[in-house]
Amino acid sequence: MEIPEHKEIRTLARRFLEEAGPELKAYEEKEAFPWPLVERMGALGFLGVFVPEELGGAGLDFFAYLALLEEMGGYASLRSILSVQQSLVLTPLLAYGTEAQKRRYVPRLARGEVLGAFGLTEPGAGSDAASLSTRAHWDGEAYVLEGQKTFISHGNVAQVFLIFAKTDPEAGAKGITSFLVEREDGVKTAPLKGKLGLRAADTGVVFLDGVRVPKERILGREGEGFRIALATLDTGRISLAAGAVGLMQRALDLSLAYVRERRQFGKPLAGFQLIQAHLAEMKLDLEASRLLTYQAAWKKVRGERYTLEASLAKLYASEAANRVAYRAIQVHGGYGFFEEYEVARLYRDARILTLYEGTSEVQKLLIGAHLTGMRAFA
């Protein structure tokens, strides 16, 4: 049962989306980043929901954050911005940052004054993140970073980057270190356009050519980067599952409205058995995903291990979102094939959910390793 603070943030998000939804469509069409909407989200406290008030955040709990992501899930470009900023950047900063690092970065990130990016994926290191080739060597005064990251959300709009690089190439995953890198350190970026979905969310390539980073900007300890990345992705997978729940809810709501209005053979579509079968399957996928998501979140807030539950939630909810979006198109018939109807965008936006922050195949391997005690990959 939701507490008043959770209901309040849902109400606030719905009011915001009543105005922002139509505006977002224009940004989607242009593949442009919605800076005015981001500024408004920052002013509403959406970019620092679970950040303590003394560090510039709203001071709410993790379930309030999930409630916000559910409401924003039907507008996936905006949900993506919230997830990256909080699950992938603020979460590791709060967990592993020094007091000086937190004071320097957290308040500005929580208020949306700057955006952050999570720099793990590389052209040759996606699912096999431990094989990344970005290097960082100490030259006596600073760490010098050399390498390239790709498919980086916020790549072209971020001012702060959490970059993972190998400080000890011979040590494998244990030789990876995480760095807090600022754009003015010399980071160069380039946009990646032509995405199937998330068209108003920024994605880019990040170039690190001799970027110099002082030692005090290591996040955590040297060699701890891979562990930080995995822990961060556990939280990110819960947030993606919550966003998938929101996308499914939006698809179901739109479908219900359509079948009640659209008439064929002398009666509303809502009265046809096969239409009701589609709606029933959509509702089942939605509620099963919601329960898996909240199970993972509950273990997280209780301080228990939740890697398995995060993978279960992410795997099921992301695949379910694609099924639900497919059914929404089917229910809308030919109209659903046109961009004029919102379900077309939901269908496109759902596709990425099974790919980033660990593909469905990777989630199955993680779950299988937990069940058998044997890893199918290095």
N, C-alpha and C positions, 0 to 999 in steps of 0.2 A: 504494500500500500504506500502510495507516494505521500511524502510530507509536504506542507505548504510551500516550502522553498522550491521543490521540484515542480509543483504545479505552476508556480509563479514564473519560472523560467520558460516553461512550455508556453504559457500565455504570452509572455514577452516575445518569444521567438515567432509565434503565429502572427502577432501584430506586425512584427518586422517584415515577415515574408509576404504579408498582404501588399506591402508597398514594394518590397525588393524583388518579388517574383517577376513581375513584368519588366522591371529594369534589367534583371539578370538575363532575360531572353535576348536583349539587344547586345549585351556583352558576349553571350554565347555565339550569336550570329557572326560577330566580328572577330572571334577568338581573342578578345581583349580582356586584360585583367581588371576586375571590378573595384578599382581603388576606392571610389566613394562608398561602396557598400562595405568594404573592409573597415574604413574609418568609422562608419556607423556601428558596425559590430564591436569595434574596439571601445567606442563610447558607451555601449550597452553592457560592457563587461564580458562579452562572449569569448574573448580571446585569452582570458585568464580565469576561467570558472573556478578551478580548484586551487588556484594559487592563493596563498595566505594574503590577507588584507595588508599586512605590514610590508609585503613585497609588491604591492600594486594590483593584486588580484581581487576577485569577488569573494574569496574565502568560503566557497561552497564545497560540498563533498563530491566524490567521484560520480555518484548516481545523478546528481544535478547535471554534470557534464554529459552523461549518457542521455539524459532526457533532452538536452539541447541538441545533441547529435541526431537523435531520433526525429525531432521536429525538422531539422535541417536536411535530413537524409534524402528527401525528395528533390532537393536542390543541390545536387552532388558537388558542383563546383564550389559552392560556399561551404558545404560540409567538409570538403577536402582541406580548405584553408584552415578551418578550426582544428581539424585532426592533426595536420602537420605541425601547426604552431604549438599545440598543447601536448599531444601524445608523443610526438617525435623529437621535440626540442625542449619544451619546458619540463617534461617529465624527467629526462636524464639530468637536466640542470639542477632540478630540485633534489634529486636523489644522490648525485655524485659531485655537485659543484661545491667549491669552497665558498666561504662567506663572501669573499671579495668578488668571486665570479657571479654569485647570485645578485649581489648589489649592482654589479655592472650591467648585467643583461636582463634579469628576470622582470623588473618593473617595466622596462620599455617593451619587452615582448608581451607581457600580460596586458598592457594598455593598448597594444597594437601600434605603438609608435615606430617599431621596426618589426620586420618579419624574419623568421628563421627558416633554415633548411637542414635536412638530414642527409648527409653525403656519404652513403655507403655503396650504392650500386655503381658498377663500372662497365665499360663495353665488354670486358671479358670476365666479369664477376657479378653474376646476378644471384641465382639460387645458391651458387657456391661462393658465398660472400667471403669465406676464409682465404680464397685465392686472389684477393684483390692485389693490384700491382702498384698502387700509389705508395710512394716511399717518403719517409721523413728522417733526415739525418741531422745530427747535432754538429754545428760548425764551430762550437766554442762560445757563441753568443746567442744563437737562436736555432730552432728547428727549421730546416728548409724542406718544404713539401714539393714533391714533383709527382704529377699524375693527372688523371682525368676521371671525372664522375659523369654519369649519364642518367637520364630519366629522373632527374632530381626535381621534385615538387618545390616550387618557390625559387628555382634556380636563378631566375633573372630578376626577382623582386626582393630577395632576402638581403639583409645586411649582415646577418650572423649565420655562420655555417658550422654544423657539427660534422667534422671531417674525420674519417677513419683512414689511417695510414699505417704501413708497416715500419716500425722502428727497429725491428730485428727480423729481417726476412728469413733467417734460418729457423726461427721458432714457430713458424706456421701461425695458427690462430692466436697463440700466446704471445706473438710478437706484434700484435696490432694495438695501436694507441689511438685514443680519440682526442681531437684538438678543437678548441673553439677558435674559429678563424673569422676574421672580419673582412668584408669586401675591400676595404681600403688597404688591407695587407697586400693587395695585388691580385685578388681573385678576378678572373675573366669568365664571362658566361656567354652562352648563345642559346636562343630559343629553339624549342622543338615544336613545330606546328603540324597541323593535319591530324590531330588526335580524333579517334572515333567518338569519344565522350569527354566529359570534364573540359569542355572547350573554353570555359572562362577561367579555368585554373591554370596557373603558369607551370610549365615543365621545361627544363633546360639541361644543357651540358655545362659542366663546371670545369674550368681549366686551372690547374695549379702548377704554374711554371716558375719555380724558384720562390714560392711564397714563404715569407719568413714569419715565424710565430714564436713569441717568447715562451719560455718554459712554464711560466705561471698560467698559461692558457691550455695546459693539458687538462682534460676532464677526467677525473679519477686519477689512477696511477698509470705509469708507463706499462704497457703490456696488458692492460685491463680493458682495452677498447672492444674486443670481440664480445666479452661478457656484457659490457654496457649495451652494445648493439642488440644482442639477443634479448636482454631484459626489456629494453625499450620497445622492441617489436612485439613482445607479449602484450604490453599495454596498447600498442597500436592496433593489434588484431582485435582487441575488444572494441575499440572505437570504430573500426571498420565494420564489425558486426552490427554495432548499434546504428551506424549509418545505413547499412543494408536493410535493417528493420524499418527505418524511416522511409527508405525508397519503396519497400514493399507496401507499407501503409498508404503511401501516396498513390501507388498504382491501383491498390484495391479501392480506395476512396473514389478515384476518378472512374474506375470501371463500374462501380455501383451507381454513380451518378448517371453514367452513360446508359446503362441497361434499363434504368428506370424511365428514361426519357425516350430512348430509341424504340420505335415500334416496327414490327415485321409480322406479316400474316395476321394482322388485326389485333395484336396485343403487344405489350412491352416485352423487350428481350428478357427482362428479369423473370418472366414467367416460363421460360423454356428450360427443360431439364438439363440439357448439356451446358447451357450458360451457367446454371446454378452449380454444376459439377466443377466448372472452371473456378468459380468464386470460392467454393468450398476448399479446393486444393490451394488456392492463394491464401486463404485464411489459415489453413493448417501450417503451411510453410512459414507464414508470418509469426504465428504464436510459438511454434517450436523454436524458431530462431531467437525470438525475444527471451524465451526461458533459458536457452543455452548462453546467451549473452549475459544475462543477469546472474546466472550461476557463476560464470567466470569472474564477473565484477565483484560478487559477494566474497569469493575466496581472496581476491586481491585486497579488498578493504579490510579483511580480517587478518591480513598479513600471512596468509597461507600460500603455498606454491600453487600457481595457477597456469603454468605453461600448457599443460594438457587441455585444460578447460578453454583457454584462449584459442588454441588451435581448433578444437571442436566447434566453438562458436563461429570462428572465422570461416572455416571450411563449409559448415552447413549454411550459414547465413548468406555467404557470397554466392554459393551455387543456387540457393533458394531464390535469391533476388533475381537471378537470371531466369529462373523458371517462372517466377511471378510476372516479371516484365514481359516475357514471351506470352503468357496467358492474357495479359492486359491488351497486347496488340491483337491477339486472336479475338477477344471479346469485342473490341472496337471494329473488327473487320477491316475493310479497305481504308476506312478513315484513319485507323491507327498507323497506317503506313506513311502518313504525311506529317511533316513537322508542325503543322498547324495544331495538331493534337499533342498534348504534353507527353502522352505515353511513348511517343517515338523517342523523345529525349531520354526518358527513363530507361528505355531498352538499350540505348547507346551507353548511358552512364553506368548501367549495371555490369557491363562486360569487364571493366577494369578490376572489379572487386575480387575476381578469382585469380588475378595476376600479381598485384603488388602487395608488399609486406608479406611475401611468402605465397607462392602459387598453391593451388589446391593440391597439386602433386606433392609439394614439399610438406604441406600440412598432414597429408596421409602418412608420409614417412616419419614425421615427428610423432604422430599418434601411434603408428606401428612400433616405433622404437620404445615408446613408453609401455606398450602392452607386452612386448616380447623381451625387453631388455637388450635387444640387439639393434645396432644402427645399420641401416642399409646404405649409408653414405658416410664418407670420412668426417 
